[in-house]
Amino acid sequence: MFKPLNIDKNDDRHSEKPKDVEKVRCLIIGSGPAGYTAAVYAARANLNPVMYEGLQPGGQLTTTTEVENYPGYPEGVTGPVMMEDFKKQAERFGTDVRWGMATKADFSDLPHKVWIDDKKIIEADAVIIATGATAKYLGIEDEKKYAGGGVSACATCDGFFYRGKDVAVVGGGDTACEEALYLSGLCRKVYMVVRRDVLRASRVMADRVKKTPNIEILWKHQTKGLLGEKNVVEGATLIKNKGEADEAEVKIKIDGFFLAIGHKPNSDIFRDYLESDTVGYLKTIPGTSKTNVPGVFACGDVQDAIYRQAVTAAGTGCMAAMDAERYISEKFH
């Protein structure tokens, strides 16, 4: 099992004494499929969970227009509607869902302490972290303009909508190669927009991409902007050999633009106490949601660098609530 990290309890970041302190049995940080599922199970187990939704209630799914791969929605559903359904179910069993953002944590001793909006402190017997991960974007304005209209950070989620069409994948690592290969089975043409003249991906993945007939790698290309009417992607403007003597502008016709340059797990405020990998994904004991700190559990994309799907996030949310219930039952009864 993991051991708690060495923490200086005299760290002055945790010496302040806010006036507003509340004690709860189970605190859930973050919403989305993992958080809401954890809330459903925790509430039904009489843990009286309190959930703080964070900056993006419903998580990444609220930026997805159509969800067709989640069981129970045979006609499909929009991400926001699906998350509202999850929330209603959590509230039905008594989850106290609140607006607010966790800004600091202290897991050095019991009860666990989490600051909300730098003002209120929640003391909890058990904490379930479901803060998710944020897809990395290029930072161009068109990514926002065409969000939901052709821009996506998940080929598995949205690739189905581009069957028989032309798409572009930005990135040169293993994730980009995986996305391109997945899309190649659905789309007519897949462009890989690669900033360098080599792929950062493993040799096996790079070789697979290069051998796939309908994948074309655009070496030393960078994205300048996207094109399209009514906020729907119809093409992209690229810069080839940027900064070199033969720099040139290139336009490609595409219907979908997929970002595959990585995700950043929303784990920064916990990393003084919880073990994580080099990227920041929280480590859990295999087969559980348990972190290295007893009574602190992680679920969803904040601890999943591989699958990042709503259905797998929900599954780990269930695990976290069950692990929390068992922990509380053994520790406090």
C-alpha beads as a LAMMPS data file, in Angstrom:
LAMMPS data file: protein, C-alpha beads

333 atoms
332 bonds

1 atom types
1 bond types

-500.0 500.0 xlo xhi
-500.0 500.0 ylo yhi
-500.0 500.0 zlo zhi

Masses

1 110.0

Atoms # bond

1 1 1 0.000 0.000 0.000
2 1 1 1.029 3.585 -0.525
3 1 1 2.378 5.528 2.414
4 1 1 1.462 9.155 3.134
5 1 1 3.987 11.672 1.875
6 1 1 6.064 13.570 4.422
7 1 1 4.244 16.800 5.197
8 1 1 5.327 19.615 7.457
9 1 1 2.369 20.185 9.778
10 1 1 3.805 23.591 10.629
11 1 1 3.347 24.708 7.016
12 1 1 1.786 28.169 7.422
13 1 1 -0.578 27.555 4.496
14 1 1 -2.686 25.517 6.887
15 1 1 -2.338 27.667 9.996
16 1 1 -5.169 30.060 9.226
17 1 1 -8.420 29.506 11.110
18 1 1 -11.443 30.439 8.993
19 1 1 -14.536 31.317 10.973
20 1 1 -16.775 29.132 8.835
21 1 1 -16.028 25.459 9.555
22 1 1 -18.414 22.612 8.780
23 1 1 -18.071 18.930 9.650
24 1 1 -19.402 16.322 7.207
25 1 1 -19.134 12.563 6.860
26 1 1 -18.404 12.385 3.139
27 1 1 -17.180 15.232 0.956
28 1 1 -17.227 14.861 -2.830
29 1 1 -15.074 17.325 -4.748
30 1 1 -16.086 17.757 -8.372
31 1 1 -19.086 16.713 -10.415
32 1 1 -19.321 14.865 -13.710
33 1 1 -20.061 11.142 -14.157
34 1 1 -17.609 10.072 -11.432
35 1 1 -18.695 12.606 -8.823
36 1 1 -22.421 12.235 -9.389
37 1 1 -22.234 8.431 -9.378
38 1 1 -20.228 8.525 -6.167
39 1 1 -22.908 10.822 -4.753
40 1 1 -25.728 8.419 -5.681
41 1 1 -24.008 5.494 -3.967
42 1 1 -22.835 7.506 -0.964
43 1 1 -26.280 8.992 -0.399
44 1 1 -27.966 5.596 -0.612
45 1 1 -25.449 4.330 1.969
46 1 1 -26.549 7.104 4.366
47 1 1 -23.224 8.921 4.215
48 1 1 -25.032 12.272 3.779
49 1 1 -22.602 13.390 1.061
50 1 1 -21.863 17.031 0.410
51 1 1 -20.722 17.786 -3.136
52 1 1 -18.985 20.888 -4.423
53 1 1 -19.413 21.046 -8.182
54 1 1 -16.368 23.147 -9.065
55 1 1 -15.883 25.615 -11.908
56 1 1 -17.522 23.363 -14.494
57 1 1 -20.590 21.618 -13.028
58 1 1 -21.024 18.380 -14.928
59 1 1 -17.398 18.280 -16.016
60 1 1 -16.084 17.885 -19.561
61 1 1 -19.316 16.285 -20.777
62 1 1 -21.049 19.642 -20.574
63 1 1 -18.977 20.719 -23.582
64 1 1 -20.057 17.668 -25.628
65 1 1 -23.044 18.095 -27.907
66 1 1 -24.065 14.464 -28.429
67 1 1 -23.354 11.387 -26.320
68 1 1 -24.274 8.142 -28.058
69 1 1 -22.041 5.610 -26.308
70 1 1 -23.406 5.723 -22.765
71 1 1 -25.713 2.791 -21.898
72 1 1 -29.352 3.660 -21.234
73 1 1 -29.702 6.399 -23.829
74 1 1 -30.681 4.499 -27.004
75 1 1 -31.497 7.699 -28.884
76 1 1 -28.411 9.516 -27.615
77 1 1 -28.375 12.538 -25.330
78 1 1 -26.550 15.836 -25.102
79 1 1 -23.797 16.076 -22.520
80 1 1 -25.488 18.829 -20.463
81 1 1 -28.826 16.958 -20.348
82 1 1 -27.089 13.749 -19.324
83 1 1 -25.241 15.483 -16.502
84 1 1 -28.444 17.131 -15.323
85 1 1 -30.009 13.648 -15.144
86 1 1 -27.067 12.427 -13.075
87 1 1 -27.393 15.423 -10.763
88 1 1 -31.132 14.910 -10.248
89 1 1 -30.549 11.293 -9.327
90 1 1 -27.856 12.252 -6.817
91 1 1 -30.125 14.889 -5.260
92 1 1 -33.071 12.497 -5.182
93 1 1 -31.240 10.389 -2.595
94 1 1 -30.243 13.383 -0.513
95 1 1 -26.891 14.612 -1.833
96 1 1 -26.265 18.211 -0.821
97 1 1 -25.019 19.657 -4.125
98 1 1 -23.384 23.055 -3.773
99 1 1 -21.693 25.628 -5.958
100 1 1 -18.078 26.202 -4.985
101 1 1 -14.496 25.305 -5.752
102 1 1 -11.957 23.472 -3.611
103 1 1 -8.922 25.727 -3.383
104 1 1 -6.720 24.040 -0.779
105 1 1 -6.497 20.763 1.118
106 1 1 -4.862 19.422 4.257
107 1 1 -4.758 15.637 4.526
108 1 1 -2.033 15.541 7.171
109 1 1 -4.394 14.521 9.967
110 1 1 -7.997 13.600 10.709
111 1 1 -10.460 14.980 10.016
112 1 1 -9.438 15.774 6.452
113 1 1 -9.744 19.468 5.657
114 1 1 -10.655 21.114 2.375
115 1 1 -10.975 24.858 1.823
116 1 1 -13.827 26.053 -0.396
117 1 1 -13.243 29.303 -2.297
118 1 1 -10.457 30.119 0.198
119 1 1 -13.120 31.002 2.766
120 1 1 -14.936 28.013 4.196
121 1 1 -13.350 24.866 5.611
122 1 1 -14.991 21.481 5.315
123 1 1 -13.837 18.818 7.752
124 1 1 -14.661 15.355 6.439
125 1 1 -14.322 11.775 7.606
126 1 1 -13.903 10.719 3.979
127 1 1 -13.070 12.704 0.851
128 1 1 -13.838 11.593 -2.693
129 1 1 -11.872 13.465 -5.349
130 1 1 -13.629 13.625 -8.728
131 1 1 -12.085 16.793 -10.132
132 1 1 -11.436 15.333 -13.590
133 1 1 -8.894 16.449 -16.152
134 1 1 -8.782 19.301 -18.626
135 1 1 -7.877 18.766 -22.260
136 1 1 -4.955 20.855 -23.470
137 1 1 -5.744 23.214 -26.335
138 1 1 -3.581 25.159 -28.738
139 1 1 -4.866 28.473 -27.467
140 1 1 -6.245 29.822 -30.725
141 1 1 -9.539 31.711 -30.630
142 1 1 -11.195 29.417 -33.195
143 1 1 -11.070 26.506 -30.760
144 1 1 -13.694 28.301 -28.681
145 1 1 -15.637 29.540 -31.680
146 1 1 -16.074 26.046 -33.116
147 1 1 -16.452 24.161 -29.817
148 1 1 -19.261 21.695 -30.362
149 1 1 -19.160 22.433 -34.080
150 1 1 -16.251 20.288 -35.145
151 1 1 -13.597 20.830 -32.446
152 1 1 -13.129 17.877 -30.107
153 1 1 -10.556 16.499 -27.677
154 1 1 -11.892 12.931 -27.754
155 1 1 -11.996 10.793 -30.882
156 1 1 -13.628 7.877 -29.080
157 1 1 -16.411 10.187 -27.904
158 1 1 -17.068 12.084 -31.124
159 1 1 -15.482 10.192 -34.007
160 1 1 -18.742 8.431 -34.870
161 1 1 -20.200 11.735 -36.062
162 1 1 -17.532 12.035 -38.760
163 1 1 -18.021 8.722 -40.527
164 1 1 -16.986 8.983 -44.170
165 1 1 -15.680 12.534 -43.677
166 1 1 -12.251 14.172 -43.565
167 1 1 -10.751 15.137 -40.219
168 1 1 -7.494 16.405 -38.732
169 1 1 -5.708 15.297 -35.570
170 1 1 -3.239 17.670 -33.930
171 1 1 -0.307 16.089 -32.125
172 1 1 2.584 13.710 -32.598
173 1 1 2.587 11.535 -29.492
174 1 1 1.046 8.166 -28.686
175 1 1 -2.323 9.742 -27.908
176 1 1 -2.427 11.491 -31.279
177 1 1 -1.497 8.262 -33.045
178 1 1 -4.178 6.341 -31.172
179 1 1 -6.776 8.969 -32.057
180 1 1 -5.713 8.994 -35.712
181 1 1 -5.824 5.198 -35.957
182 1 1 -9.251 5.090 -34.335
183 1 1 -10.567 7.754 -36.707
184 1 1 -9.017 6.034 -39.717
185 1 1 -11.513 3.222 -39.246
186 1 1 -14.410 5.670 -39.447
187 1 1 -13.316 8.540 -41.643
188 1 1 -12.433 8.842 -45.292
189 1 1 -9.257 10.796 -44.632
190 1 1 -7.289 11.637 -41.500
191 1 1 -4.649 14.353 -41.506
192 1 1 -2.120 14.362 -38.679
193 1 1 -0.871 17.889 -38.044
194 1 1 2.606 17.440 -36.560
195 1 1 4.690 20.420 -35.489
196 1 1 8.032 18.618 -35.829
197 1 1 9.528 16.437 -38.550
198 1 1 9.286 13.307 -36.377
199 1 1 6.621 11.667 -34.251
200 1 1 7.153 11.658 -30.488
201 1 1 5.112 8.468 -30.306
202 1 1 6.547 5.030 -29.638
203 1 1 8.005 3.324 -32.665
204 1 1 5.216 0.754 -32.771
205 1 1 2.504 3.421 -32.827
206 1 1 4.392 5.555 -35.361
207 1 1 4.832 2.593 -37.682
208 1 1 1.149 1.740 -37.507
209 1 1 0.189 5.287 -38.436
210 1 1 2.621 5.422 -41.333
211 1 1 1.272 2.143 -42.718
212 1 1 -2.376 3.246 -42.594
213 1 1 -3.394 4.298 -46.143
214 1 1 -5.951 6.971 -45.247
215 1 1 -3.730 8.769 -42.705
216 1 1 -1.597 11.567 -44.120
217 1 1 1.026 13.111 -41.860
218 1 1 1.579 16.819 -42.412
219 1 1 5.123 17.256 -41.123
220 1 1 6.252 20.609 -39.683
221 1 1 2.755 22.091 -39.818
222 1 1 1.137 24.291 -37.176
223 1 1 -2.480 25.398 -36.936
224 1 1 -3.195 29.046 -37.636
225 1 1 -6.989 28.944 -37.592
226 1 1 -10.187 27.154 -38.561
227 1 1 -12.690 27.932 -41.307
228 1 1 -16.428 27.432 -41.582
229 1 1 -19.863 28.989 -41.702
230 1 1 -22.286 29.129 -38.753
231 1 1 -19.611 27.985 -36.288
232 1 1 -19.255 24.609 -38.011
233 1 1 -15.761 23.526 -39.074
234 1 1 -15.240 23.238 -42.828
235 1 1 -11.473 23.603 -43.032
236 1 1 -8.233 24.624 -41.364
237 1 1 -5.449 27.054 -42.169
238 1 1 -1.998 25.698 -41.386
239 1 1 1.501 27.157 -41.481
240 1 1 4.167 24.892 -42.958
241 1 1 7.820 25.337 -41.951
242 1 1 7.018 28.245 -39.655
243 1 1 9.919 30.645 -39.237
244 1 1 11.915 29.155 -42.094
245 1 1 12.733 30.617 -45.508
246 1 1 10.150 28.442 -47.240
247 1 1 7.336 29.151 -44.766
248 1 1 3.964 28.743 -46.460
249 1 1 0.273 28.855 -45.659
250 1 1 -1.691 25.663 -46.343
251 1 1 -5.457 25.137 -46.303
252 1 1 -7.075 21.733 -45.843
253 1 1 -10.753 20.829 -46.120
254 1 1 -11.970 19.011 -43.001
255 1 1 -15.174 18.482 -41.066
256 1 1 -13.608 17.651 -37.700
257 1 1 -10.618 18.995 -35.779
258 1 1 -9.330 16.766 -32.969
259 1 1 -6.891 17.955 -30.319
260 1 1 -4.585 15.207 -29.080
261 1 1 -1.867 17.108 -27.253
262 1 1 -2.664 15.741 -23.811
263 1 1 -4.766 16.328 -20.723
264 1 1 -3.957 17.987 -17.421
265 1 1 -5.516 16.311 -14.376
266 1 1 -7.043 18.797 -11.941
267 1 1 -4.997 17.585 -8.993
268 1 1 -2.659 20.437 -8.095
269 1 1 -4.099 21.237 -4.659
270 1 1 -3.816 17.603 -3.541
271 1 1 -0.332 16.770 -4.727
272 1 1 1.423 17.732 -1.464
273 1 1 -0.348 14.785 0.130
274 1 1 -1.348 12.338 -2.591
275 1 1 0.947 10.316 -4.795
276 1 1 0.669 11.069 -8.496
277 1 1 2.471 10.270 -11.708
278 1 1 4.716 12.725 -13.530
279 1 1 1.757 14.301 -15.330
280 1 1 -0.313 14.693 -12.174
281 1 1 -2.777 11.801 -12.358
282 1 1 -3.498 10.627 -8.826
283 1 1 -2.332 7.113 -8.060
284 1 1 -4.774 4.642 -6.573
285 1 1 -4.150 1.190 -5.170
286 1 1 -4.895 -1.165 -8.087
287 1 1 -8.436 -2.499 -8.017
288 1 1 -9.611 0.247 -5.656
289 1 1 -10.126 3.995 -5.494
290 1 1 -7.882 4.315 -2.431
291 1 1 -5.059 6.846 -2.494
292 1 1 -2.002 6.692 -0.254
293 1 1 -3.914 8.630 2.434
294 1 1 -6.542 6.568 4.302
295 1 1 -9.996 8.060 3.875
296 1 1 -9.151 9.895 0.650
297 1 1 -10.385 8.340 -2.578
298 1 1 -9.965 9.309 -6.238
299 1 1 -12.240 8.506 -9.168
300 1 1 -12.824 9.539 -12.755
301 1 1 -10.377 11.282 -15.041
302 1 1 -8.252 12.732 -12.247
303 1 1 -6.845 9.214 -11.807
304 1 1 -7.459 7.725 -15.263
305 1 1 -4.952 8.571 -17.974
306 1 1 -6.026 5.718 -20.237
307 1 1 -9.771 5.421 -20.823
308 1 1 -11.247 8.838 -19.972
309 1 1 -14.811 7.793 -20.781
310 1 1 -18.037 8.717 -19.003
311 1 1 -18.923 5.079 -18.368
312 1 1 -15.530 4.208 -16.863
313 1 1 -15.607 7.377 -14.761
314 1 1 -19.020 6.417 -13.418
315 1 1 -17.700 2.964 -12.548
316 1 1 -14.844 4.389 -10.507
317 1 1 -17.292 6.771 -8.835
318 1 1 -19.229 3.747 -7.636
319 1 1 -15.982 2.200 -6.363
320 1 1 -15.043 5.362 -4.487
321 1 1 -18.382 5.582 -2.679
322 1 1 -18.260 1.917 -1.693
323 1 1 -14.661 2.256 -0.517
324 1 1 -15.605 5.369 1.470
325 1 1 -18.588 3.635 3.086
326 1 1 -16.438 0.700 4.179
327 1 1 -13.740 3.022 5.477
328 1 1 -16.190 5.085 7.530
329 1 1 -17.931 1.973 8.837
330 1 1 -14.667 0.433 10.007
331 1 1 -13.048 3.635 11.281
332 1 1 -15.892 5.388 13.054
333 1 1 -18.223 2.629 14.241

Bonds

1 1 1 2
2 1 2 3
3 1 3 4
4 1 4 5
5 1 5 6
6 1 6 7
7 1 7 8
8 1 8 9
9 1 9 10
10 1 10 11
11 1 11 12
12 1 12 13
13 1 13 14
14 1 14 15
15 1 15 16
16 1 16 17
17 1 17 18
18 1 18 19
19 1 19 20
20 1 20 21
21 1 21 22
22 1 22 23
23 1 23 24
24 1 24 25
25 1 25 26
26 1 26 27
27 1 27 28
28 1 28 29
29 1 29 30
30 1 30 31
31 1 31 32
32 1 32 33
33 1 33 34
34 1 34 35
35 1 35 36
36 1 36 37
37 1 37 38
38 1 38 39
39 1 39 40
40 1 40 41
41 1 41 42
42 1 42 43
43 1 43 44
44 1 44 45
45 1 45 46
46 1 46 47
47 1 47 48
48 1 48 49
49 1 49 50
50 1 50 51
51 1 51 52
52 1 52 53
53 1 53 54
54 1 54 55
55 1 55 56
56 1 56 57
57 1 57 58
58 1 58 59
59 1 59 60
60 1 60 61
61 1 61 62
62 1 62 63
63 1 63 64
64 1 64 65
65 1 65 66
66 1 66 67
67 1 67 68
68 1 68 69
69 1 69 70
70 1 70 71
71 1 71 72
72 1 72 73
73 1 73 74
74 1 74 75
75 1 75 76
76 1 76 77
77 1 77 78
78 1 78 79
79 1 79 80
80 1 80 81
81 1 81 82
82 1 82 83
83 1 83 84
84 1 84 85
85 1 85 86
86 1 86 87
87 1 87 88
88 1 88 89
89 1 89 90
90 1 90 91
91 1 91 92
92 1 92 93
93 1 93 94
94 1 94 95
95 1 95 96
96 1 96 97
97 1 97 98
98 1 98 99
99 1 99 100
100 1 100 101
101 1 101 102
102 1 102 103
103 1 103 104
104 1 104 105
105 1 105 106
106 1 106 107
107 1 107 108
108 1 108 109
109 1 109 110
110 1 110 111
111 1 111 112
112 1 112 113
113 1 113 114
114 1 114 115
115 1 115 116
116 1 116 117
117 1 117 118
118 1 118 119
119 1 119 120
120 1 120 121
121 1 121 122
122 1 122 123
123 1 123 124
124 1 124 125
125 1 125 126
126 1 126 127
127 1 127 128
128 1 128 129
129 1 129 130
130 1 130 131
131 1 131 132
132 1 132 133
133 1 133 134
134 1 134 135
135 1 135 136
136 1 136 137
137 1 137 138
138 1 138 139
139 1 139 140
140 1 140 141
141 1 141 142
142 1 142 143
143 1 143 144
144 1 144 145
145 1 145 146
146 1 146 147
147 1 147 148
148 1 148 149
149 1 149 150
150 1 150 151
151 1 151 152
152 1 152 153
153 1 153 154
154 1 154 155
155 1 155 156
156 1 156 157
157 1 157 158
158 1 158 159
159 1 159 160
160 1 160 161
161 1 161 162
162 1 162 163
163 1 163 164
164 1 164 165
165 1 165 166
166 1 166 167
167 1 167 168
168 1 168 169
169 1 169 170
170 1 170 171
171 1 171 172
172 1 172 173
173 1 173 174
174 1 174 175
175 1 175 176
176 1 176 177
177 1 177 178
178 1 178 179
179 1 179 180
180 1 180 181
181 1 181 182
182 1 182 183
183 1 183 184
184 1 184 185
185 1 185 186
186 1 186 187
187 1 187 188
188 1 188 189
189 1 189 190
190 1 190 191
191 1 191 192
192 1 192 193
193 1 193 194
194 1 194 195
195 1 195 196
196 1 196 197
197 1 197 198
198 1 198 199
199 1 199 200
200 1 200 201
201 1 201 202
202 1 202 203
203 1 203 204
204 1 204 205
205 1 205 206
206 1 206 207
207 1 207 208
208 1 208 209
209 1 209 210
210 1 210 211
211 1 211 212
212 1 212 213
213 1 213 214
214 1 214 215
215 1 215 216
216 1 216 217
217 1 217 218
218 1 218 219
219 1 219 220
220 1 220 221
221 1 221 222
222 1 222 223
223 1 223 224
224 1 224 225
225 1 225 226
226 1 226 227
227 1 227 228
228 1 228 229
229 1 229 230
230 1 230 231
231 1 231 232
232 1 232 233
233 1 233 234
234 1 234 235
235 1 235 236
236 1 236 237
237 1 237 238
238 1 238 239
239 1 239 240
240 1 240 241
241 1 241 242
242 1 242 243
243 1 243 244
244 1 244 245
245 1 245 246
246 1 246 247
247 1 247 248
248 1 248 249
249 1 249 250
250 1 250 251
251 1 251 252
252 1 252 253
253 1 253 254
254 1 254 255
255 1 255 256
256 1 256 257
257 1 257 258
258 1 258 259
259 1 259 260
260 1 260 261
261 1 261 262
262 1 262 263
263 1 263 264
264 1 264 265
265 1 265 266
266 1 266 267
267 1 267 268
268 1 268 269
269 1 269 270
270 1 270 271
271 1 271 272
272 1 272 273
273 1 273 274
274 1 274 275
275 1 275 276
276 1 276 277
277 1 277 278
278 1 278 279
279 1 279 280
280 1 280 281
281 1 281 282
282 1 282 283
283 1 283 284
284 1 284 285
285 1 285 286
286 1 286 287
287 1 287 288
288 1 288 289
289 1 289 290
290 1 290 291
291 1 291 292
292 1 292 293
293 1 293 294
294 1 294 295
295 1 295 296
296 1 296 297
297 1 297 298
298 1 298 299
299 1 299 300
300 1 300 301
301 1 301 302
302 1 302 303
303 1 303 304
304 1 304 305
305 1 305 306
306 1 306 307
307 1 307 308
308 1 308 309
309 1 309 310
310 1 310 311
311 1 311 312
312 1 312 313
313 1 313 314
314 1 314 315
315 1 315 316
316 1 316 317
317 1 317 318
318 1 318 319
319 1 319 320
320 1 320 321
321 1 321 322
322 1 322 323
323 1 323 324
324 1 324 325
325 1 325 326
326 1 326 327
327 1 327 328
328 1 328 329
329 1 329 330
330 1 330 331
331 1 331 332
332 1 332 333
